[in-house]
């Protein structure tokens, strides 16, 4: 440990002085430098290489628990303490920041659907329960709004759309994408908040045409739709808040890449047994 300390701080202090202070010989230091790396050190280097690669692939979003599970998935039987140590020693960490904007307008005269979901976010199979919501991205051109539809069975994003205006056509485009992709059977529960976009006649008409059971959260209660809120928190922490977005188009392309290139096919979820949404659906099928 003393020799390693000297190696790490040799650029800040004279080597001979460090040897005197730590009571080791310069000859011993030369022998340490010529000694081959131990098995543990070699393993650390291999694990660190995988950690750096997975951190890059995850857009720097993996903390110690999820990184450990990812390494185990790759066949590396490494404990979370060792992973945490290597990440800490090499400055690999997750950073967070935020900017807030209200997106729900529940002050309208449209009809409100009952809360059929009742905070039960579990589904035994795909296309039993869907949930949708709208969030936002700040760019130098102004706000960009993002509407998504999630299948609660796997938390997979099955429909999404962006716009510079938070109107009903934004929510409708996300819904139509999900319907085209999944062709859900009649009776699928469709849950959202009480926003005017979801309560509008046009949106509710599409739900009726495809046999959905409309469900809506209680007024001002974000916990009634926490599955989608969790997705928005994830995409903001792992993508949106990490960059400055010059244009809406630039942000839209990054969101597309995140959802289709990482979140759906690769990102592990503790609620899914540390599997990605696509892998979880494939396993169940």
C-alpha positions in Angstrom: 0.0 0.0 0.0 2.9 2.4 0.7 4.5 1.7 -2.6 1.2 2.3 -4.4 0.8 5.6 -2.5 4.2 6.7 -3.7 3.3 5.8 -7.3 0.1 7.8 -7.1 1.7 10.9 -5.6 5.1 10.8 -7.2 4.3 13.6 -9.5 3.5 15.9 -6.5 6.5 15.1 -4.3 10.1 13.9 -4.7 10.2 10.1 -4.7 13.1 9.9 -2.3 11.3 12.1 0.2 8.2 10.0 0.0 10.3 6.9 0.7 11.8 8.6 3.8 8.4 9.7 5.2 6.8 6.2 4.6 9.9 4.4 5.9 10.5 2.3 2.8 13.7 1.9 0.7 14.2 3.2 -2.8 15.5 -0.2 -3.7 12.2 -1.7 -2.5 10.3 0.8 -4.7 12.3 -0.3 -7.7 11.5 -4.0 -7.0 7.8 -3.1 -6.6 7.8 -1.4 -10.0 9.4 -4.4 -11.7 7.1 -6.9 -10.0 4.3 -8.2 -12.2 0.8 -7.2 -11.3 -1.1 -9.5 -8.9 -4.1 -11.6 -10.0 -6.4 -9.2 -8.2 -4.9 -6.2 -9.9 -5.2 -7.9 -13.3 -8.8 -8.7 -12.5 -9.5 -5.1 -11.5 -8.1 -3.9 -14.8 -10.4 -6.2 -16.7 -13.5 -5.3 -14.6 -12.7 -1.6 -15.0 -12.5 -1.9 -18.7 -16.0 -3.4 -18.7 -17.3 -0.8 -16.3 -16.1 2.0 -18.6 -17.6 0.4 -21.6 -21.0 -0.2 -19.9 -20.9 3.4 -18.5 -20.5 4.6 -22.1 -23.3 2.4 -23.5 -25.6 3.5 -20.7 -24.9 7.2 -21.3 -23.2 7.4 -17.9 -26.5 6.5 -16.2 -25.5 3.3 -14.3 -24.8 3.5 -10.6 -23.2 0.7 -8.5 -26.3 -1.6 -8.2 -27.3 -1.6 -11.9 -23.6 -1.7 -13.0 -23.1 -4.8 -10.9 -26.0 -6.6 -12.5 -24.9 -5.6 -15.9 -21.4 -7.1 -15.2 -23.0 -10.3 -13.9 -25.1 -10.5 -17.1 -21.7 -10.4 -19.0 -20.4 -13.3 -16.9 -18.3 -11.4 -14.4 -19.1 -12.6 -10.9 -18.1 -9.4 -9.1 -19.5 -8.0 -5.9 -21.1 -4.6 -5.6 -18.4 -3.4 -3.2 -15.7 -4.0 -5.7 -17.6 -2.4 -8.4 -18.3 0.6 -6.2 -14.6 0.9 -5.3 -13.5 0.8 -8.9 -16.1 3.4 -10.0 -15.2 5.7 -7.1 -11.4 5.4 -7.7 -11.8 6.2 -11.4 -14.4 9.0 -11.0 -17.3 7.1 -12.6 -20.5 8.6 -11.2 -24.0 9.6 -12.0 -24.9 13.3 -12.1 -28.3 14.9 -11.8 -29.9 18.4 -12.3 -33.3 19.6 -13.4 -35.6 22.3 -14.8 -39.4 22.3 -14.0 -42.4 23.0 -16.1 -46.1 22.3 -15.5 -47.7 20.1 -18.2 -51.1 19.0 -16.8 -54.1 21.3 -17.5 -57.0 19.8 -15.6 -59.1 23.0 -15.6 -61.5 22.0 -18.4 -65.1 20.9 -18.9 -64.4 17.5 -20.5 -65.6 14.3 -18.8 -63.3 12.6 -16.3 -62.9 8.8 -16.4 -62.7 6.8 -13.1 -59.4 5.5 -11.7 -59.6 1.9 -12.8 -55.9 1.3 -12.4 -55.9 2.3 -8.7 -52.1 2.3 -8.5 -51.9 -1.4 -9.5 -49.1 -1.2 -12.0 -48.7 -5.0 -12.4 -49.8 -6.7 -15.6 -49.4 -10.5 -16.2 -49.1 -10.0 -20.0 -48.6 -7.3 -22.6 -51.5 -5.1 -23.7 -53.5 -5.5 -20.5 -52.6 -2.1 -19.0 -51.2 1.0 -20.8 -50.2 4.3 -19.2 -49.5 7.7 -20.8 -48.3 11.2 -19.9 -46.6 14.3 -21.3 -43.4 15.9 -20.2 -41.0 18.5 -21.5 -37.4 19.4 -22.7 -35.9 22.8 -22.5 -34.0 23.8 -25.7 -32.6 27.2 -26.8 -35.5 27.4 -29.3 -38.0 26.9 -26.4 -39.9 24.0 -24.9 -40.2 20.7 -26.6 -43.0 18.4 -25.3 -42.8 14.7 -25.2 -45.8 12.3 -25.0 -45.3 8.6 -24.3 -47.4 5.4 -23.9 -45.9 2.6 -21.8 -47.0 -1.0 -21.6 -47.1 -1.6 -17.8 -46.3 -5.3 -18.2 -42.7 -4.5 -19.2 -42.4 -0.7 -18.9 -41.6 -0.6 -22.6 -42.2 2.6 -24.5 -44.7 1.5 -27.2 -45.7 5.0 -28.5 -44.2 8.5 -28.3 -44.3 11.8 -30.1 -42.8 15.3 -29.7 -44.1 18.8 -30.5 -43.4 22.4 -29.8 -47.0 22.7 -28.6 -48.7 20.8 -25.8 -51.9 20.1 -27.7 -54.2 17.0 -28.1 -52.6 16.1 -31.5 -49.3 15.4 -29.6 -51.0 12.8 -27.3 -53.0 11.4 -30.2 -49.9 10.7 -32.3 -48.3 8.8 -29.4 -51.4 6.8 -29.0 -51.7 6.0 -32.7 -48.1 4.8 -32.8 -48.8 2.4 -29.8 -52.0 1.1 -31.4 -50.2 0.5 -34.8 -47.3 -1.3 -33.0 -49.4 -3.5 -30.6 -52.9 -3.9 -32.1 -54.3 -4.3 -28.5 -57.3 -6.4 -27.8 -60.5 -4.9 -26.5 -60.5 -4.3 -22.8 -57.0 -2.9 -22.4 -56.9 -0.4 -19.6 -55.6 3.0 -20.8 -54.5 5.2 -17.9 -53.5 8.9 -17.9 -53.9 12.0 -15.8 -56.8 14.4 -16.2 -55.1 16.7 -18.7 -57.2 18.3 -21.4 -55.2 16.4 -24.1 -56.4 13.1 -22.8 -60.0 14.1 -21.9 -60.6 15.7 -25.3 -63.4 14.3 -27.5 -60.9 13.3 -30.3 -58.7 11.3 -27.9 -61.6 9.6 -26.1 -63.1 8.7 -29.5 -60.0 6.8 -30.5 -60.1 4.9 -27.2 -63.7 3.9 -27.7 -63.1 2.8 -31.3 -60.4 0.4 -30.2 -62.2 -0.9 -27.1 -60.0 0.6 -24.4 -61.1 1.1 -20.8 -60.3 4.7 -20.0 -58.8 5.3 -16.6 -57.6 8.6 -15.0 -55.6 9.7 -11.9 -57.1 11.6 -9.1 -56.8 15.4 -9.4 -53.2 16.5 -8.7 -52.0 13.0 -7.6 -48.8 12.1 -9.4 -48.6 8.7 -7.6 -51.6 7.4 -9.5 -49.4 7.4 -12.6 -46.0 6.8 -11.0 -44.8 4.2 -13.6 -44.7 6.9 -16.4 -43.4 9.5 -13.9 -40.6 7.1 -13.2 -39.8 6.8 -16.9 -39.7 10.6 -17.3 -37.4 10.9 -14.2 -35.1 8.3 -15.8 -34.9 9.9 -19.3 -34.3 13.3 -17.7 -31.6 12.1 -15.4 -29.9 9.9 -18.0 -30.3 12.1 -21.1 -32.2 15.4 -20.9 -30.5 17.2 -18.0 -27.0 16.2 -19.1 -26.8 18.4 -22.2 -27.7 21.8 -23.5 -30.1 21.4 -26.4 -29.5 23.9 -29.2 -32.5 23.0 -31.2 -35.7 21.0 -30.8 -34.7 18.7 -33.7 -31.4 17.9 -32.0 -33.3 16.9 -28.8 -35.8 14.9 -30.8 -33.1 12.8 -32.5 -31.4 12.1 -29.1 -34.8 11.0 -27.6 -35.4 8.6 -30.5 -31.9 7.1 -30.0 -32.4 6.8 -26.2 -35.8 5.1 -26.4 -35.1 2.8 -29.4 -31.4 2.2 -28.9 -31.0 2.0 -25.2 -34.1 2.2 -23.0 -36.3 -0.4 -24.7 -33.6 -3.0 -25.8 -30.8 -2.5 -23.2 -31.7 -0.6 -20.0 -32.1 -3.0 -17.0 -34.9 -2.5 -14.6 -34.9 -3.8 -11.0 -38.7 -4.3 -11.2 -38.1 -6.6 -14.2 -35.5 -8.8 -12.5 -32.7 -6.6 -14.0 -33.8 -7.2 -17.6 -34.6 -4.7 -20.3 -38.2 -4.3 -21.4 -37.6 -6.1 -24.7 -35.7 -9.0 -23.0 -38.5 -9.3 -20.3 -41.2 -9.5 -23.0 -39.1 -12.1 -24.9 -38.7 -14.2 -21.7 -42.4 -14.2 -20.9 -43.3 -15.0 -24.5 
